[in-house]
Amino acid sequence: MLELPPWGLGAAALGNLYTAVDDATARATVDACWDAGIRYVDTAPHYGLGLSEERVGAALRDRPRDQFVLQTKVGRLLRPVSGAGRDDTGGFDVPATRERVWDFSAAGVRRSLEDSLERLGLDRVDVALVHDPDDHADQARAGALPELLRLREEGVVRAVGVGMNQTALPTRFVEEFDLDVVLIAGRYHLLDACAADDLLPAARRTGTAVVLGGVFASGMLAHEEPPADATYAYAPAPAELLDRARRIAVVAREHGTTLPVLAVRAAAAHPAVASLVLGMRSPAEVRRNAELFATPVPDEAWEALRRQGLLPRGMVLPPEVPA
């Protein structure tokens, strides 16, 4: 079983998610990750129509290959197109020189990995995940997942799994297939721990490593004080959640810590969780997040959150708090 580092770089931002990042800043971000000891990078063809993979590969190509874990995804092939315009389907600020084509077939999986390796300029990836098969469950079950298992057996990849934003379908996949990794975004954090109802217990039973994305809840938990215009699930934050986030921030300040520190430490505490991937688009963000992981939380802060009923149902407290 491949051992995952405790946290890593979520490289969607390096594919110009929402706003553009220039090449020099993207390279400096990956370099800053390396300097901070981060050895796990998650990317995908979907991220910037291949731009994220290209930038990640360029930054890692000269690094010792056995010293980092590289993860990409299958399910969307990229097809060249002619014409002007910007990508208007994925939220990425990139020219629409390619289009995404859903393909969860066995042949599509192999083609996707071959194309990813070409963009990365590397000879292998370590982890391959089926990406967002929400509306293609049968195809993924019949084609993509069995093919990834074959590729693992052949030694083409070291670990396989799924990456999604919901819990029901990956829970079924974890129970049906011998998967190594499941990446779940936005379903286990300080405001919503619904993954604790199904996916995390299933992963513990099957020995599947859980990787969490979206632990800052669309950015609401990334600030010491959640802003009035905070978003949640890519929409304006509901008033009830914004109020709860602010109350958690008050508890953090009262105990000498911050809301972002609580967010990462709480997310990482569940015994099924092997790693977190955090989206970062600058060296400053890398350094700031590295500090979050290095900052301890007083036991009294967790006790106060529990006493005030501010923890979501199912949230496992970090080990700072005695059982």
N, C-alpha and C positions, 0 to 999 in steps of 0.2 A: 504493500500500500504506500502510495506517495504521501509523504508528510508535508503538509502545507505550512508555510510561515504564518505567524499569528495575524499579520495584516499585510495589505498590499495596495498597489495602485490600481484604481478603476480608471481605465484610459478612455472612457467615452468623451471626456472633456478635451482630450487631445485630438479627437475627431471633430472639434469645433461644435460641441453640443451647446446649442442656444447662442453662443457668441464665439467669434473667431479667436484662435490662439495662433500667433505666428510661429514659424518653424523654430526660430531660435529659442523662444520661451518653452515650446514643447520639449525640445532637446534638453534645455536646462532643468526642466521639471523631472524628467527621467534621471538625469545625472544627480539631481538633489536627492531623489529616492535612493539611488545607489549609495550616495555618501551617508545617508541616514540609516543604512543597513536594510533597506526594503528590498526583498528578493522575490517578490511575487507580483506579476503584472497580468491584469485581465483586460483583454481587448476583444474585438469582434469585427467581421466584415461590415456589419450594420453601422458601426460608429464612423460617421463621416464618409460613407461610401468607400471604405478602405483606407481613408487617411490615417485613422488611428493606428492600424496595423503597420502602415508604411513608416510612420514616425516612431513607433515603438521599436520596430526592427532596426531602423537606422541608429537609434540610441543604444541598443543592446548588442548589436552585431559584433562589436569588438570586445565585449565582456566575456569572461570565461563561461562557457555554455553550461557547465555543470554547477554553476553557482547561483542560478536563478530558475524560478518556476514560471513558465509562460503558458497562459491559458487563452484560448480563442474559442470560437463557436461556429456551429454549422446550422444550416436551415435557410439561409438567404444567400443565393449566388448573386454576384455582381456582373451585369452585362453592360458593355460599352454602348453608349448612345451618342448621337450627334445632336448639335443644337446648343443654344444658349439657355440661360436660366439657372436658378438655384434649386437645391434639394428642398422640396416642400412637403415631404412625407415623413421625415424622421426627426425633425427638430434640429438638424445640423446645418451650420452655416458654411456650406461647401457648394461648388459648382456641380450641376447635375450632369456630369460627364458619364455617369453610370446609373443603372437602375437596379433595384433589388428584385429578385425573382425567387419566390418561395420554392424550396425543393428539399423535401425530407426523405427522398429516396436513397437507397444504398449508393447508387452511382453519384447522386448529388452530394452526399457526404464526402466521398473521396475527391470529387472535383473541388468542393469547397476547401478542403484541407490543402490540396495542391495549390489552389489560387492564393490561399492565405500564406503559405510558405514562400511563394513568389513575392508577394507584397512585403513580407517580413524580411526576406533575404536571409532566412535561417534554414537549417536542415531538418528541424523538428519543432513541434510544440509538445508540451508536457501534458496538458489537460485540454480535452475537447468536449464542449458542452452542446447539447441540442438547445437552440436558442428560440424561445417564445413559440412553442408549438401549440398555443392555446386553441387555435381553430384547425389544427392539423394533427390531433392526437392519434388518430388511426394510422396516418402515414408515418408518424414518428415511431409508433409502436411496431409497425411492420417493417419499416425501412431503416430509419436513422439510428435508432437505439441498438438493434441487433448488429448493424454495420460497425458502429463504434466499438461494440464489444469484440467484434472480429479484429478490428484494427488494434485494439489493446492486446489481444492474444498474439497478433503478429509482431508486436513491439513497435508499431508505428507511433502510438501514443502511450503514455504511462498511466493515464487515468481518464475516465469518461463520466459523463453525467448530464444534467439538464440545468438550464438557467432560465428562471421565469419570475413573474411578478405576482403570482397567485400561489396558493398552497395546495389546493385540492388535487390538481393534476400531477404535480411533482410528487405528492405523497403516494399516489397510485403507481407512478413510475418507479419510485424507490422500492416499493413493495413487490413489483413485478420483475424488476431487472437488477442485476448485480452491479449497481452503480457505485462509483467511488466518491463522487462529489455532487452536491446540489447547491446551486447558487440561487438564493431567494432575495429579492429586493423589496424593501419597504414593508415587510410583514413581521418584523421583530425589532422593535425599538421602544423607547420610553413612552410613546403615545399609543402604540398598538402592538400587542404581542400575540396576535392571532396564530402565528406559526406554531406556537406552543400547544395549540389544540390538536394538530394532526401531523404536520411535517416533522417537527423536531422529535416527538416521540418515535415516529416511524424511522427516522434516521438513526436514532440511538439503537433501535432494535436491529437494524440491518447493518450497522457499522458504517453508514454513509457520512462522510464529512460534510457539514453544513458551512457554507460561506455566505455571509450576510452582506448585502449592499443596501444602500439607502438608510443607514442607521441614523442620519441626521433628519429624517422625515422631510424630504424635499427641501432641506435647508433650515427648517424652523428651529431645529435643535443645534444648529451650527453657530449660533450667536449667544453671547453671554446674556443678552436680553432679546427675546424674539421680537422682530420689528412688526409694526402695525400692518405692513403689506406682506407679511409672511405668506408663503404658499404651502400647500399640503396636497400631495398626490397631483401635483402640476396644476392646481387651481387655488384660488384664494382660500386661505385657511379658515375652517369653521371657527366661529367665535368660542365654542366650548373647548376645542383643542388649543387654541391660542391662549385662552385663559389658563388652562392646565399647564402648558409649557411655561408660562410666566410664573406660575406658582412654584413649579419645580426650580426655576431659575432663582427664585427668592430663597428656597431652601439651600441651594448650592452656595449662594453668597453668604448665608448665615453660618455655613460650616467651612468657609474658606476655600471653596472650590468653584467650578463654573459648570454651566449647563452642558457645553460640549464635552467636558471631561466625564460627566455623569453619563452622557449618551454613549460614548465609546466603551466605557467600563461596564455599563449595564448590558449592552448588546453582546459583549464578549463573554459574559459570565455563564451562559447556559452550557451545560456539559456536552451538548450536541454540536455546539458551534466551534469550528476549527479555526476560522479566520474571518476577518472583515476586509472588504475592499472599499476604499474611500476615493471618491472622485477628486482629483487635484489637477489644477491647471497652471500652477506657478511654483517656483522654489519656495516662496514664502508660505504657501499653503502646505507644502510638504513639511517644512520645519515646524509649523504650528501644529500639525497633526501628530508629528513625532512627539512633541511635548505632551499632547493629550494622553498618549499611551504610557508615558513615563511618569505621569502625575498620580500619586495615590489618592484615594478618597477616604475620608474619615468614616469609621463605622457609624458614627452618629448621623451622618447625612442620609445613609440608607435607612436607618431606623426612623428618621423623621419623615422620609417619603412614605414609608410603609404606614406609619402612625396616622398620617394625614390622608391616606387613601389615594395617593398620587401615582402609584405604580399600576400599570395595566394588568388585568387578569392574566395569569400565566407567566408573568415576568419572574425569572429566577434572579435572586439577589446575588451580587458578586461575592466572592469568597471572603471579602473583608468582614462580612457579617457572620458571626457564629451561627450554626444551625440551631 
